[in-house]
Amino acid sequence: MNPTRRIIAALAALTFVWCALIVSAPLCQGLVGTNVWSDNVYAFFSPVCHQLDDRSFHILGFKFAVCIRCFSIYAGFLISISALLLRRGVQLRLPESKYLLAALLPMLIDVALDTVGVFRSTSLSRIVTGSLFGLVAPFFIVPPLTQALRQLRIFPFSRGAVLHAGNTE
């Protein structure tokens, strides 16, 4: 497996675990009741998301550990990174920043219009704008991450490579 593919596989696995954690909190709460696991998962995600009940997906009557928009970003990222993993001969180059802006702008407009009271964002607008950004984000993360890991030598890029950081003297 080539180095870029290994990084994509690692990111896909980490993103899957991240999304599974988000869903695990309401599942545990719904199946077991309030418990240490769900409490800790909600607490873990609270710094990255407002977790408003009316702006969140629910399972078994309990909200996800993040809001709809955040979950849509993560799910979009997972879908995109998984599609890259399934693609043969992945050689990614960093796209022009205008594409990232094009994916980010609808979300920023949706948030801004909701904040100033011009337009109340809906679950659908949050899903669409979050997913769009999440689907594009891997193309801006994988190329520089691959380059950084090569320079730091902390990722095995060839058969028999040893994990190490910096000088081993």
N, C-alpha and C positions, 0 to 999 in steps of 0.2 A: 504494500500500500504506500503510495507516495506521501510526502510530508503534508501537503495541503489537504489531502483526503483524511489523514490522521487528525489534523486539527478540526476539520469539519465534523468528523465522527465524534471527537471529544466534545465539541460545542453542541452537537445534536443531543448527546447523552446528558450533558449538563442542563440544557434547556428543557429536555423531557423531565428530568428530576425537578427542576424549578416549577414547571407547570403542574406536575403531580403533587408537589407540596401545596400549591395554591388550592387544588381541589381536595386534598386530603383533610384540610381543616373542617370544612362543612360536612364531609362524609363521616369523619370521626365523631363530630358533634351530633350529627343526626342519628348515627347508629349506636353510639355509646353514651351520648350525653356530654355535658361539659367535662373536659378532661385536660390533663396536662399537655398532651400533644397538640390539640387544637388551640388551646390558649397560647402556647409557645409559637405555633405557626402564625397565628394572627399577630402576635407581638413582633415576630421576626419581620413580617411584611409591612408593619405600620410605618416605619420610616420612609418607605418608598411609595406609599399609596394612602390616600385619605380613607379608604375602606367604607365609604358611605353606603348604607344598606340599600337605599333607593337607586343607587348607581352601580349595583353589583349583580352578577349572576347568582342564582341560588340553587342548591341541591338539598333535598330533604328538608326544605324550609330554612336553611342556613346559608348565609352569604359566603361567596368565595373569599379567599384571604386578600384579594385585590379587587379593584373595581373593573367594570366592563372594559374600559379603554385600556387599562394596564394589561388585563388578561388577553385582550385582542392583540396587543403589541407582542406579547410573549408567544401566543399561539401562532401569529403570523411569522414570527422569527423561526419557530419550530418547524412550520410547514416549509418555509423557504430553505432552511439549512438541511432539512431532510431530503428535499428535492435535489439539492446540490450533492448530497451524499450518494444519491441514486444515479446521478449523472456520471457518465464515463469521461475520463480524461479531463478532470477539472483543473483548469489553469486560470485562476482569477486575477484580474487586474483591477486596481482601484478605479471605479467609475468617476466621471466628473461630478463635482459637488452639486451641480445643478439638479441632479437626479435625487440626491438626498433631500435637498430643499423642496423639490416637487412632491416628495413623499411626506415631508414634515409639514409643509404649508397648510394643507387642508385641516390637519389636526390643530395647528396653532390658530387658524381662523375659527374653527369650531369652538375651541376653548375661549378665545377672546370674545367672540360674539355672545357666548353664554355668560361670561363674566360681566360684561357691560350691560347685559339684559336685552340685547337686540334680538337674539334668537336663543331659545332654550334648546340646548343640544339634547338629542334623543339617544336611546339605546342603539338604534341603527346607525346614527352618525358617529357614535363612539366606536362601534364595531368596525365600521368602514374605515374611518380615519386611523384608528389604532392598528388595524390589520395591514393597511397600506404601508404604514411606516415599518411595521415588523417584518413585512415581506421584503422590503428593500434593505433593511439594516445589515443583514449578513454580508452583502456585497461591499459594505464599507468597513466591516470588522475583520473578516477573514484575511484579506491581503495584508494589511499592516500587522495583524497578529502573527501571521506566518513569518513575515520578515523579522519582527521583533524576536520571536522564539528562535529563529535561525541565528540571529546575532547574539542572543544570550546563551545559546547552546543548552537550553533546558528541555528540549523536546527531541526524542530520537528520530533523526531524519534518514538514517540508513540502517540496514541490517547490522545488528551487533553494536549499534551505537550505545554509548553509556550516558545516562542522565547526569549532567553536572552543570553547575553554574560558575562561570568565571575560571580562574586559574586553579589548577589542582596541585600546584607545587607546595 
